[in-house]
Amino acid sequence: FYIAQRVVKSAYQSVKELDASMNKIAVVTEMTTKDLWDQIDAYNKLASAMGATVKGSYDVAKLYYQQGKSTKDVNTLTTETLKLARISGLEYGQATDFMTSALNGFKLEVKDASRVSDIYSNLAAKAAVDTQEIAYAMTKTDSIAKNAGMSIENTAAMLTQMMETTREAPENIGTAMKTIIARFAEMKE
């Protein structure tokens, strides 16, 4: 009896949390909570494929809807962000921040989101640096690197090499790289 009671309480709490996530999306979009409940099968399928929770899928989608993205873009970005979170062990919100920073910093399109995940995971697989460190260092450097004409691939590779060699904290390496790029830009002018 107590086991059944715990299962029912847990299910009720899960539905309550899921409904709260959907309400947050409904607030920033023209969708209703009913529209979002109608999409639960798609979110459940996505969550299963990415090894995430359904609530996590809705939470990531909410963050992209808050940025004003279209439903098509949200679906693409949610898939790639869940992939990045799973690969790197990041929390969903943090993975969303890292993906947003890379896309905005390098002025990439939504279709390039998989490229970002691939770059980070590929470098992490080949170096003594993890995906989270690369993504964090990139947040310190991405926009100035783009303005200096660097590609996301080269910037990520340089940051990875610097972190692997020095084992300095990602924020220090990212800030150092930003300073180096700024100085080179000044010399170029």
N, C-alpha and C positions, 0 to 999 in steps of 0.2 A: 504494500500500500504506500509506504513512504517513498519507495523508488518511483512508483507511478506519479506520486504527487510532485516529486522533484522534476521529473520529466515534463510534466504539464507546466510547472512554474518556469522552467527553462525555456520551453517553447513559447510561452506567453511573453517572457522577457525578450526573446529574440524577435518576435513579431512586433513588439512595442518599439524596439530599437530600430528595426527596419522601417517601420512607419515613420519614425522621427527623421530618419535619413531621407525618406521620400518627401516628407513635408518641407525639408530644407531645400530640396531641388525644386519643388513646386513654388516656393517663395521667389526664386530667382528666374523662373521660366514661366511660360504660359501654359505649362502642363498642369494637370490636376493630379492629386494623389491617386485617383482611380487610374489615370493614364499610366502612372508609374507602376502601380500594382499589376496592370495588364502586361507590363514588360518584364515581370519577374522571371519568367521562363528563360528569356534571353540573358538576363543578368546571372541567373543560376548556372546556365550553361557556360557562360564566360568565366564565372568564378571557379567552376569545376575544372575547366581547361587550364586555368592559370594557377590552380592550387591556392585560391584565395577564398574569402568568405563572400557571401552575397552582400552583406552589409558593407564590406570593404569595397566591393565593386560600385555600390551606390555612393559611398563616401568619395571615391576618386572621381566619379562622374559629377558629383555635386561641385567639387573644386573647379572642374573645367567649365561647368555651366556658369559658375560664379564669374569666370573670366569672360563670359559672353560668347562662348563657342557654340556652334550649331550642333544639333544632335548627331549628325554624321561625324563631325570632328570629335565630339565627345566620345563616341563609340571607339574610334581609332585610337585616340589618346588614352582612354581608359585601358584598352587592351595592352598597349605598349607600356603603360605605367605599371600595371599589375605584373607584367613580365619583368620590368626593371626591379620592382620591389621584391619579387620572388628570387631573382638572380642574386641580388645584393643583400637580402635580409633587411631591407629598409621598411619603415612604417609607411603606410600608404600616403599620408600627407607629405612626408619627406621626399618620397619618390616623385610625387607630383611636383613639388617645388624644384627638384633637380631637373626634371624633364622640362618644365616651363622655362627655367633659367637657360638651359641649353638651346631650346627652340627660339626663345626671344633674343638671347644674347647673340646668336649667330644668324638671326633672321631666317630661320628655316621654316619650311612648310609643315603642316600636320603630317603629311605623308612621310616626312623625314624622321618621325618619332622612332620608328624601328631602327633607323640608322644610328640614332643616339644610343639606344640600348645595346646594339651590336658593337659599337665602338667601345663603350665602357666595359662590357663583358669580355670582349676579345682581348683588350689590354690587360684586364685583371687576370685572365687565364694565363697570360704569358709573362707576367711580372709579379714581383713580390709586393703587390699593392692590391687592395680590394676595390670593388666597384664603387662602394660608398666613398672611399677616399678620393677617387678620381672625380666623381660627380661633385663632391664638395669643393675640391680645389678649383674645378671648372667654374663654379658659381662666382669665384673671386676674379676670374680672368676673362670669361667669355665675351663680354661686349667690347672690351678694349682690344682683344685679339682679333675680333671680326673687323673692327675699325682699322686695324693695322694690316689687314689683308690676309690674315692667317686662316687656315681651314680648321674646322672642328677636329678633324683627324690629327693634324700636326700639333695642335694645341694640347689635345688630350695625351698624345704620345710624349710630348716634352714634359708635361706635368707628371706623367707616370714615371718617366726616367728619372726626373729630379727626386720624386718621392722614394723610388726604389733605391736610389744611390745614397741619399742622405738620411732617409727614414725620419725626416722632419714631418711635423703635423701638416695635414692637407691645407689648413687655413694659412699657415706660414708659407708653404710652397706657392699656393695660389696668389697670395699677396706679393710675394717676391717676383713671380712671373709677371704680374700686372705692372710692377715697378720697372722691370727690365724692358717690357714692351713699350711703356711710356717713354723711357729714356731713349730707346732706339728711334721712336717716332720723333722725339725732339731733335735728335742728331740728324735725322733724315730731312727735317724741315730746314 
